[in-house]
């Protein structure tokens, strides 16, 4: 009887312990699950911060590209008349300004990335933006060259006056014989201002035989202009000048019949007709 009672008591105690043990097991499992969830949340937070940083960097890069594109659009603008003057330049001169190709062979093609895992998408977007930046740098070089060519193209009249002789065949004013006139003669008053017709560097400012006092300006790209029969100079060799800069004063030095400016345009050693490029009068 005593043994039966003892067994019953132990059985009852065991039955009472079962819920406690189950509770302890569930509590341990809950703690483990919570710990796992906390770890996952921390990982997600780190990844989220990483994605936010990557997104911010991409946004900054895109904003920089947009700013560069806007700036290039403004810098690429060339006055319509100046653009026409540039088009009349010899092909060899424009080729010097163009330089190499704007899109080198083997450059990657632009494409729109397909959606995928965030890391992959960010990587593809970064590569795409880097490709666009490379293309923009090439375009920027082209814009700078075109701007430089526009500045070097002689487009204004070298002096205020009257056009008395043009480029081409004419009768020599001294002998009456036929000759080829290499430039323009602009009759004006003695001491009238003479202007550089484009940006460049003064190659020489000196007496030059029949040309009298003459200024020669090198504009780059193989372009050179000459201003002859000057009374006196306002520049010296190696001076940098801008279009409209006063380089001298009209006169009749050298082989001349009166006060005027003889003006020539040369491209890679070949005489050109200056009238092809004159789009405006010299700046006052």
C-alpha positions in Angstrom: 0.0 0.0 0.0 2.9 2.3 0.9 4.6 1.4 -2.4 1.5 2.2 -4.3 1.1 5.6 -2.6 4.8 6.5 -3.3 4.4 5.6 -7.0 1.3 7.7 -7.2 3.0 10.6 -5.6 6.0 10.4 -8.0 3.7 10.1 -11.0 1.8 13.1 -9.9 5.0 15.1 -9.4 6.2 14.0 -12.8 3.0 15.2 -14.4 3.3 18.5 -12.6 6.9 19.0 -13.9 6.0 18.4 -17.5 4.4 21.8 -18.1 7.3 23.5 -16.4 9.8 21.7 -18.6 7.8 22.5 -21.7 7.6 26.1 -20.6 11.3 26.2 -20.1 11.9 24.7 -23.5 9.6 27.1 -25.2 11.2 30.0 -23.4 14.7 28.9 -24.5 13.4 28.5 -28.1 11.8 32.0 -28.0 15.1 33.5 -26.7 16.9 31.8 -29.6 14.4 33.0 -32.1 14.6 36.6 -30.7 18.4 36.4 -30.8 18.2 35.3 -34.4 15.7 38.0 -35.4 17.9 40.6 -33.7 21.0 39.4 -35.7 18.9 39.5 -38.9 17.7 43.0 -38.1 21.2 44.2 -37.5 22.4 42.7 -40.8 19.5 44.3 -42.6 20.3 47.6 -41.0 23.9 47.4 -42.1 22.8 46.5 -45.6 20.2 49.2 -45.6 22.8 51.8 -44.6 25.1 50.4 -47.4 22.3 50.7 -50.0 21.5 54.3 -48.8 25.2 55.2 -49.1 25.3 53.6 -52.6 22.1 55.3 -53.6 23.4 58.7 -52.4 26.7 58.2 -54.2 24.8 57.4 -57.4 22.5 60.4 -57.0 25.6 62.6 -56.6 27.2 61.1 -59.6 24.0 61.6 -61.7 23.7 65.2 -60.5 27.3 65.9 -61.5 26.7 64.4 -65.0 23.6 66.5 -65.4 25.5 69.6 -64.4 28.3 68.7 -66.9 25.8 68.1 -69.7 24.1 71.5 -69.1 27.5 73.2 -69.0 28.6 71.5 -72.2 25.4 72.5 -73.9 26.1 76.2 -73.1 29.7 76.0 -74.1 28.9 74.2 -77.4 26.9 77.2 -78.6 28.6 79.0 -81.5 27.2 82.1 -83.1 25.5 81.2 -86.4 27.6 83.5 -88.5 30.8 82.3 -86.8 29.7 78.7 -87.5 29.3 79.5 -91.2 32.8 81.1 -91.2 34.2 77.9 -89.7 32.5 75.8 -92.3 34.3 77.8 -95.0 37.7 76.9 -93.6 39.8 74.4 -95.6 39.2 70.7 -94.5 42.8 70.4 -93.3 42.3 73.3 -90.8 39.0 71.8 -89.5 40.7 68.4 -89.3 43.4 69.9 -87.0 40.7 71.2 -84.7 38.8 67.9 -84.7 41.7 65.7 -83.6 40.9 62.1 -82.9 37.5 60.4 -83.1 35.0 61.3 -80.4 33.9 57.7 -80.0 37.0 55.4 -80.1 36.8 52.0 -81.6 36.0 49.4 -79.0 34.3 51.8 -76.6 31.4 50.0 -74.7 27.9 50.4 -76.0 25.4 52.1 -73.7 22.6 49.9 -72.4 19.8 50.0 -69.9 20.4 47.4 -67.1 17.8 44.9 -66.3 16.5 44.7 -62.7 18.3 42.2 -60.4 19.6 41.9 -56.9 20.4 45.4 -55.5 24.1 44.8 -55.3 24.2 43.7 -59.0 22.0 46.6 -60.0 24.1 49.2 -58.2 27.2 47.7 -59.8 25.7 47.9 -63.3 24.5 51.5 -62.7 28.0 52.5 -61.6 29.6 51.0 -64.7 27.0 52.8 -66.9 27.6 56.1 -65.2 31.4 55.7 -65.6 30.9 54.9 -69.3 28.8 58.1 -69.6 31.5 60.1 -67.8 34.1 58.8 -70.3 31.8 59.8 -73.2 31.3 63.2 -71.8 35.0 63.8 -71.4 35.5 63.1 -75.1 32.6 65.4 -76.0 34.1 68.1 -73.7 37.4 67.8 -75.6 35.5 68.2 -78.9 33.7 71.3 -77.6 36.9 72.9 -76.4 38.5 72.3 -79.8 35.6 73.9 -81.6 35.6 76.9 -79.3 39.3 77.3 -79.9 38.8 77.1 -83.7 35.9 79.6 -83.5 38.2 82.0 -81.6 41.0 81.5 -84.2 38.9 82.0 -87.3 39.4 85.6 -88.6 35.8 87.0 -88.8 35.9 90.8 -88.4 37.2 93.5 -90.7 40.7 94.7 -89.7 39.8 98.4 -90.1 37.0 100.8 -90.8 37.2 102.2 -94.3 36.4 101.4 -98.0 37.2 98.2 -99.8 39.3 99.4 -102.8 40.7 96.1 -103.9 39.7 92.5 -103.5 41.4 89.0 -103.6 42.1 87.9 -107.2 43.6 89.1 -110.4 44.0 92.9 -111.0 46.1 95.5 -112.7 49.2 96.5 -110.8 48.6 100.1 -109.6 52.2 101.0 -110.4 52.9 99.1 -113.7 49.4 98.4 -115.0 50.4 94.8 -115.6 48.1 91.9 -114.6 49.0 90.3 -111.2 47.3 88.2 -108.5 46.3 90.2 -105.5 46.6 88.0 -102.4 44.4 90.0 -100.0 42.1 92.9 -99.5 42.9 96.6 -99.6 40.9 98.8 -97.2 41.3 102.5 -97.8 41.1 104.6 -94.6 42.6 107.6 -93.0 46.1 107.7 -91.7 46.3 106.6 -88.1 43.0 104.7 -88.2 42.9 101.8 -85.8 43.8 98.3 -87.1 42.3 95.3 -85.3 43.3 91.7 -84.9 40.6 89.7 -86.7 40.9 86.6 -84.4 42.6 85.4 -81.2 46.3 84.6 -81.7 50.0 85.3 -81.0 51.9 88.0 -82.8 54.6 86.3 -84.8 56.2 89.5 -86.1 55.8 93.3 -86.1 58.4 94.7 -88.4 59.4 96.3 -91.7 58.8 93.8 -94.5 59.9 95.2 -97.9 57.1 96.1 -100.2 54.6 95.4 -97.4 56.0 98.2 -95.3 55.3 97.9 -91.6 53.5 94.6 -91.2 52.1 92.6 -88.3 51.8 88.9 -88.7 49.5 86.9 -86.3 49.5 83.2 -85.8 46.1 82.0 -84.8 46.9 78.3 -84.5 45.4 75.5 -86.6 47.6 76.6 -89.4 45.8 80.0 -89.7 47.8 83.2 -90.1 46.8 86.8 -90.9 48.9 89.7 -92.2 48.3 93.5 -91.8 50.5 95.6 -94.1 51.4 99.2 -94.8 50.9 100.3 -91.2 52.0 103.7 -90.0 53.2 102.2 -86.7 52.7 99.2 -84.4 50.7 98.7 -81.2 52.0 95.2 -80.5 55.3 93.3 -80.4 56.4 89.7 -81.2 55.0 87.0 -78.9 52.1 89.3 -77.6 48.8 87.4 -77.1 45.9 89.2 -78.7 42.2 88.8 -78.8 39.8 89.4 -81.7 39.2 93.2 -81.8 42.6 94.1 -80.1 44.3 97.1 -81.6 47.5 95.9 -83.2 48.6 99.1 -85.1 47.6 102.1 -87.1 46.9 102.5 -90.8 49.4 104.2 -93.1 51.1 104.0 -96.5 54.5 102.5 -95.7 56.1 100.2 -98.3 54.8 99.9 -101.8 51.5 101.8 -101.4 49.7 104.5 -103.4 47.9 105.9 -100.3 46.8 105.3 -96.8 45.2 101.8 -96.4 45.5 98.4 -94.8 46.5 95.4 -96.9 45.0 92.3 -95.2 45.7 88.6 -96.0 44.5 85.3 -94.6 46.7 82.2 -94.9 45.9 78.6 -94.1 48.8 76.1 -94.0 50.8 78.3 -96.4 48.0 78.7 -98.9 46.4 82.1 -99.5 42.6 82.4 -98.9 40.0 85.0 -99.9 39.5 87.0 -96.6 36.0 88.0 -97.8 34.8 84.4 -97.2 35.2 84.8 -93.5 34.3 88.4 -92.7 31.0 88.5 -90.8 31.1 91.8 -88.9 33.0 95.1 -88.8 35.9 95.5 -86.3 34.9 96.3 -82.8 34.9 100.0 -82.0 
